[in-house]
């Protein structure tokens, strides 16, 4: 469905995509292969989490359905939000692992939606997070996305939150090292890139880093590309979002920058990919949608369009690397 937006960063907002001939030249630097993934939160309405200003899609999806769709789309990996798991029994996890192995999918286990440690106000959440190491081992995940705070606390003083989270994540990082799983705290529309760098440096562990959410970086007031440049050595996972202003919505609303298919928004995705790969990033570029611009089609269509865009970008990078 075409949307009446101008061309931004050389990208048509009306459903067009870059070809191998018109990607920005920035994509030609660096030789690391980008790995394409999907975060299950893209389908949150189909898992039963429907925002007040969204409609019910009229059907539900299981995690087996999601994983089979990821395999069908031929992606490299998935990020699995634990809030949507039916249960955590050995049998259930084994049923997911069977499809993961079939598709040779890299896995990130994503714990903490929606508020995690609530800016340090909920230290008892450590026990819940600790239990997710078992899930990581069962599914073969080497990275766990975690949540320290959320948009609900973004206007509370940040200093006390970061002080409290430093202590919690120091404890978490010690556990993570023993489990052989790295923790990756998400920028959850709560702190700036500089504040996350401060938190990471305070925790000071190779088992603690960042899940970089590109849309949330913009929402908090950061330039996503510059945030990626600052934090690249510490990024273990991503939520690769593209967003655009939702006209008619107050800029004070968190969803003013609404999700759109990757390549059809205002985030410079090619430059962002380039910066992360040049900085040593080896994880997934996991597509994520939260509040999608309702003028687009459904989330599954947006995911498929986003996969096509990232695959085209990856192909173009390969052409540049080999001298094309």
C-alpha positions as CSV (number, residue, x, y, z in Angstrom):
1,X,0.0,0.0,0.0
2,X,1.5,3.3,-1.0
3,X,1.7,6.0,1.6
4,X,1.8,9.7,0.7
5,X,5.2,10.5,2.1
6,X,8.2,12.2,0.4
7,X,11.4,10.4,-0.5
8,X,13.8,10.4,2.5
9,X,17.5,9.3,2.4
10,X,16.8,8.2,-1.2
11,X,14.1,5.9,0.0
12,X,10.5,5.9,-1.4
13,X,8.0,5.8,1.5
14,X,5.5,4.4,-1.0
15,X,6.7,0.8,-0.9
16,X,9.7,1.2,-3.1
17,X,13.1,-0.3,-2.3
18,X,16.7,0.2,-3.1
19,X,18.2,-1.6,-6.0
20,X,21.8,-2.8,-6.1
21,X,22.6,0.4,-8.0
22,X,21.2,3.1,-5.8
23,X,22.1,2.2,-2.2
24,X,24.1,4.9,-0.6
25,X,27.8,4.3,-1.1
26,X,28.3,4.1,2.7
27,X,27.2,0.5,2.5
28,X,30.4,-0.5,0.7
29,X,32.6,-0.4,3.8
30,X,33.4,-3.4,5.9
31,X,33.4,-7.1,5.1
32,X,31.3,-8.6,7.9
33,X,28.2,-10.5,6.8
34,X,25.0,-9.0,8.1
35,X,22.7,-11.6,9.6
36,X,18.9,-11.0,9.3
37,X,16.5,-11.8,12.1
38,X,13.0,-11.3,13.3
39,X,11.9,-10.4,16.8
40,X,8.7,-12.2,17.8
41,X,7.3,-8.9,19.1
42,X,6.5,-7.9,15.5
43,X,3.5,-10.2,16.0
44,X,2.5,-9.0,19.4
45,X,-1.2,-8.5,18.4
46,X,-1.3,-12.1,17.2
47,X,0.1,-13.2,20.6
48,X,-2.7,-11.3,22.3
49,X,-1.0,-8.0,23.3
50,X,-3.1,-5.3,21.6
51,X,-2.5,-1.6,22.4
52,X,-5.6,0.5,23.3
53,X,-5.4,2.2,19.9
54,X,-5.0,-1.0,17.9
55,X,-7.5,-3.5,16.5
56,X,-7.6,-7.2,17.2
57,X,-6.3,-9.0,14.1
58,X,-9.0,-11.7,14.7
59,X,-6.6,-14.6,15.0
60,X,-3.8,-15.8,17.2
61,X,-0.3,-17.2,16.5
62,X,1.7,-19.8,18.4
63,X,5.4,-19.7,18.8
64,X,5.6,-22.7,16.5
65,X,3.7,-20.7,13.9
66,X,6.2,-17.8,14.3
67,X,9.2,-20.0,14.0
68,X,7.9,-21.8,10.9
69,X,7.2,-18.4,9.4
70,X,10.8,-17.3,10.1
71,X,12.1,-20.5,8.5
72,X,9.8,-19.9,5.5
73,X,11.3,-16.4,5.1
74,X,14.8,-17.8,5.2
75,X,16.2,-15.5,7.9
76,X,19.3,-16.2,9.9
77,X,17.8,-16.0,13.4
78,X,15.1,-15.0,15.7
79,X,14.7,-13.1,19.0
80,X,12.1,-14.7,21.2
81,X,10.1,-12.6,23.7
82,X,9.6,-14.8,26.8
83,X,6.4,-13.0,27.7
84,X,4.7,-14.8,24.9
85,X,5.8,-18.3,25.7
86,X,2.9,-20.7,26.5
87,X,5.0,-22.3,29.3
88,X,8.6,-23.2,30.1
89,X,8.3,-26.9,30.3
90,X,11.0,-29.1,28.8
91,X,8.5,-30.5,26.3
92,X,7.4,-27.1,25.1
93,X,11.0,-25.8,24.8
94,X,12.0,-29.0,22.9
95,X,9.2,-28.4,20.4
96,X,10.6,-24.9,19.7
97,X,14.1,-26.2,19.5
98,X,13.1,-28.7,16.9
99,X,12.0,-26.0,14.5
100,X,15.0,-23.8,15.4
101,X,17.3,-26.6,14.4
102,X,15.3,-27.3,11.3
103,X,15.8,-23.7,10.2
104,X,19.3,-23.4,11.5
105,X,18.2,-20.3,13.4
106,X,20.4,-18.3,15.7
107,X,18.4,-17.4,18.8
108,X,18.3,-14.5,21.2
109,X,16.1,-15.0,24.3
110,X,14.4,-11.8,25.1
111,X,13.3,-11.3,28.8
112,X,11.8,-8.3,30.5
113,X,8.9,-7.0,28.5
114,X,7.5,-4.5,29.4
115,X,9.2,-3.0,32.4
116,X,12.0,-5.4,33.5
117,X,13.6,-4.1,36.7
118,X,11.4,-1.0,36.6
119,X,14.4,1.4,36.8
120,X,15.8,-0.5,39.8
121,X,12.5,-0.5,41.7
122,X,11.9,-4.2,41.2
123,X,15.1,-6.1,42.2
124,X,13.0,-9.2,42.8
125,X,12.8,-9.6,39.1
126,X,16.3,-11.0,39.3
127,X,14.9,-14.4,40.1
128,X,12.7,-14.4,37.0
129,X,15.6,-13.3,34.8
130,X,17.9,-15.9,36.4
131,X,15.3,-18.6,35.4
132,X,15.7,-17.6,31.8
133,X,19.2,-19.0,31.6
134,X,17.6,-22.4,31.5
135,X,15.6,-21.3,28.5
136,X,18.7,-20.0,26.8
137,X,20.4,-23.3,27.2
138,X,17.4,-25.2,26.0
139,X,17.1,-23.1,22.8
140,X,20.8,-22.7,22.2
141,X,20.9,-18.9,22.8
142,X,24.2,-17.2,23.8
143,X,22.6,-13.8,24.3
144,X,19.7,-12.7,26.5
145,X,18.0,-9.4,25.9
146,X,17.1,-7.8,29.3
147,X,15.1,-4.7,30.3
148,X,16.3,-2.3,33.0
149,X,13.7,0.4,32.7
150,X,11.0,1.6,30.3
151,X,9.2,4.6,28.9
152,X,7.1,4.7,32.0
153,X,10.1,5.9,34.0
154,X,11.8,8.1,31.3
155,X,10.7,11.3,33.1
156,X,11.9,10.1,36.5
157,X,15.4,11.1,37.6
158,X,17.8,9.0,35.6
159,X,20.8,9.0,38.1
160,X,19.1,7.0,40.8
161,X,17.8,4.5,38.2
162,X,21.3,4.0,36.7
163,X,22.8,3.7,40.2
164,X,20.3,0.9,41.1
165,X,20.6,-0.9,37.8
166,X,24.4,-0.8,38.0
167,X,24.3,-3.0,41.1
168,X,21.6,-5.3,39.7
169,X,23.4,-5.8,36.4
170,X,26.8,-6.4,38.1
171,X,25.1,-9.3,39.9
172,X,23.4,-10.4,36.7
173,X,26.7,-10.2,34.7
174,X,28.4,-12.5,37.3
175,X,25.6,-15.1,36.8
176,X,25.8,-14.7,33.1
177,X,29.5,-15.4,33.0
178,X,28.9,-18.6,34.9
179,X,26.2,-19.6,32.5
180,X,28.1,-18.6,29.3
181,X,25.3,-16.3,28.2
182,X,25.8,-12.6,27.6
183,X,23.2,-10.1,28.9
184,X,22.1,-7.3,26.5
185,X,20.1,-4.5,28.1
186,X,17.7,-2.8,25.7
187,X,17.5,1.0,25.2
188,X,13.8,0.9,26.0
189,X,12.9,4.5,25.4
190,X,14.3,5.2,28.9
191,X,17.9,6.4,28.7
192,X,20.1,8.1,26.1
193,X,23.1,6.4,24.4
194,X,25.5,8.3,26.6
195,X,23.7,7.0,29.7
196,X,23.8,3.5,28.5
197,X,27.5,3.8,27.8
198,X,27.9,5.0,31.4
199,X,25.9,2.0,32.7
200,X,27.9,-0.5,30.6
201,X,31.2,1.0,31.7
202,X,30.1,0.9,35.4
203,X,29.1,-2.8,35.2
204,X,32.4,-3.4,33.4
205,X,31.9,-7.0,32.3
206,X,32.3,-8.7,28.9
207,X,29.0,-10.4,29.7
208,X,27.0,-7.2,29.8
209,X,26.2,-5.1,26.8
210,X,23.4,-3.6,24.8
211,X,20.4,-4.5,22.6
212,X,20.3,-1.5,20.3
213,X,16.7,-0.5,19.4
214,X,17.1,1.9,16.5
215,X,13.6,3.3,16.8
216,X,13.9,3.9,20.6
217,X,17.1,5.7,20.0
218,X,15.4,8.2,17.8
219,X,12.4,8.4,20.2
220,X,14.6,9.4,23.1
221,X,16.3,12.1,21.0
222,X,19.5,10.3,19.8
223,X,20.7,10.1,16.3
224,X,20.4,6.3,15.7
225,X,23.6,6.1,13.6
226,X,25.6,8.1,16.1
227,X,24.3,6.1,18.9
228,X,25.4,2.9,17.0
229,X,28.8,4.4,16.5
230,X,29.2,5.2,20.2
231,X,28.0,1.9,21.4
232,X,29.0,-0.5,18.6
233,X,31.7,-2.4,20.6
234,X,29.1,-3.1,23.3
235,X,26.2,-4.2,21.1
236,X,25.3,-7.9,21.4
237,X,21.8,-7.7,19.7
238,X,19.5,-5.3,17.9
239,X,15.9,-4.4,17.4
240,X,16.2,-3.1,13.9
241,X,13.3,-0.7,13.5
242,X,12.5,2.0,10.9
243,X,10.0,4.7,11.9
244,X,8.4,7.8,10.6
245,X,6.2,10.6,12.1
246,X,2.6,9.7,12.5
247,X,0.8,12.9,11.4
248,X,-2.1,13.8,13.6
249,X,-0.5,12.3,16.7
250,X,1.1,14.4,19.4
251,X,4.9,14.3,19.4
252,X,4.6,13.6,23.2
253,X,3.1,10.2,22.5
254,X,5.7,7.4,22.4
255,X,4.2,6.1,19.1
256,X,4.6,9.5,17.3
257,X,7.5,7.8,15.6
258,X,5.5,4.8,14.3
259,X,7.0,1.7,12.8
260,X,7.1,1.2,9.1
261,X,8.7,-1.5,6.9
262,X,12.5,-1.1,7.0
263,X,13.7,1.1,4.2
264,X,10.5,3.2,4.2
265,X,11.1,5.4,7.2
266,X,13.5,8.2,8.3
267,X,16.3,6.1,9.9
268,X,19.4,5.7,7.7
269,X,19.5,1.9,7.9
270,X,22.4,1.4,5.4
271,X,24.6,3.7,7.4
272,X,23.5,2.1,10.7
273,X,24.3,-1.4,9.5
274,X,27.7,-0.2,8.2
275,X,28.6,1.4,11.5
276,X,27.7,-1.6,13.6
277,X,29.5,-4.1,11.3
278,X,32.6,-1.9,11.1
279,X,32.5,-1.7,15.0
280,X,32.7,-5.5,15.2
281,X,29.0,-6.4,15.6
282,X,28.4,-10.1,14.9
283,X,24.8,-10.5,16.0
284,X,21.4,-10.4,14.3
285,X,19.7,-7.4,12.7
286,X,16.4,-8.5,14.2
287,X,13.4,-6.7,12.6
288,X,11.0,-5.4,15.3
289,X,7.7,-3.7,15.1
290,X,5.8,-2.2,18.0
291,X,3.2,0.3,17.0
292,X,2.9,0.1,13.2
293,X,1.6,3.0,11.2
294,X,-2.0,1.8,10.6
295,X,-2.0,3.1,7.0
296,X,0.2,0.2,6.1
297,X,-0.9,-3.4,5.8
298,X,-0.6,-6.0,8.5
299,X,2.6,-6.8,10.4
300,X,3.4,-10.0,8.5
301,X,3.5,-8.0,5.2
302,X,5.7,-5.4,6.9
303,X,8.1,-8.2,8.1
304,X,8.3,-9.7,4.7
305,X,9.0,-6.3,3.1
306,X,11.7,-5.6,5.7
307,X,13.3,-9.0,5.1
308,X,13.4,-8.2,1.4
309,X,15.0,-4.8,2.0
310,X,17.7,-6.2,4.3
311,X,18.5,-9.0,2.0
312,X,18.9,-6.6,-0.9
313,X,21.1,-4.4,1.3
314,X,23.2,-7.5,2.2
315,X,23.5,-8.4,-1.4
316,X,24.7,-4.9,-2.3
317,X,27.2,-4.9,0.4
318,X,28.6,-8.2,-0.9
319,X,28.9,-6.7,-4.4
320,X,30.8,-3.7,-3.0
321,X,33.1,-5.9,-0.9
322,X,34.0,-8.0,-3.9
323,X,34.7,-5.1,-6.1
324,X,31.4,-4.7,-7.9
